[in-house]
Amino acid sequence: MTGATSHSGRRTFITKLADKGVGVRVLMALAGHKSIATTQRYIELNPTVMKAAVELI
């Protein structure tokens, strides 16, 4: 795949777990990050998940 990096796989892994409701502290530990802020930068926003969140109201 062109443009793929080792961080691409980590970003996908973290984002998929976040989309399934895994907490950011668990994601931080799995990623080996020392800062939640770093982990949060890896989580990509998913329009489908965002729409589902709004529909909870």
Legacy VTK file of the C-alpha trace (Angstrom):
# vtk DataFile Version 3.0
C-alpha trace
ASCII
DATASET POLYDATA
POINTS 57 float
0.000 0.000 0.000
1.414 3.349 -0.996
1.692 5.892 1.796
1.302 3.348 4.589
3.564 3.688 7.609
3.954 1.861 10.891
1.859 4.633 12.399
-0.960 3.920 9.929
-1.479 0.494 11.469
-1.310 1.889 15.003
-3.806 4.613 14.115
-6.222 2.074 12.612
-5.841 -0.256 15.623
-6.474 2.522 18.132
-9.350 4.044 16.144
-11.164 0.713 15.734
-10.928 0.016 19.457
-12.084 3.547 20.295
-15.054 3.108 17.937
-16.002 0.001 19.924
-16.021 1.990 23.145
-12.622 1.090 24.598
-11.553 3.828 26.994
-8.692 6.161 26.181
-6.649 5.026 29.210
-6.755 1.422 27.962
-5.860 2.602 24.466
-2.954 4.595 25.904
-1.604 1.490 27.642
-2.013 -0.684 24.542
-0.254 1.893 22.376
2.547 2.371 24.886
1.983 6.104 25.036
2.954 8.124 28.109
0.326 10.780 27.456
-3.408 10.553 26.817
-3.002 13.571 24.530
-0.750 11.524 22.245
-3.265 8.694 22.148
-6.102 11.094 21.374
-4.212 12.376 18.335
-4.187 8.806 16.981
-7.971 8.425 17.187
-9.543 9.416 13.891
-13.066 10.802 13.897
-15.576 8.464 12.308
-18.704 10.156 10.894
-20.792 7.014 11.435
-19.807 6.798 15.110
-20.405 10.525 15.538
-23.891 10.196 14.030
-24.687 7.248 16.318
-23.563 9.306 19.317
-25.914 12.152 18.400
-28.770 9.694 17.888
-28.423 8.584 21.519
-30.098 11.852 22.544
LINES 1 58
57 0 1 2 3 4 5 6 7 8 9 10 11 12 13 14 15 16 17 18 19 20 21 22 23 24 25 26 27 28 29 30 31 32 33 34 35 36 37 38 39 40 41 42 43 44 45 46 47 48 49 50 51 52 53 54 55 56
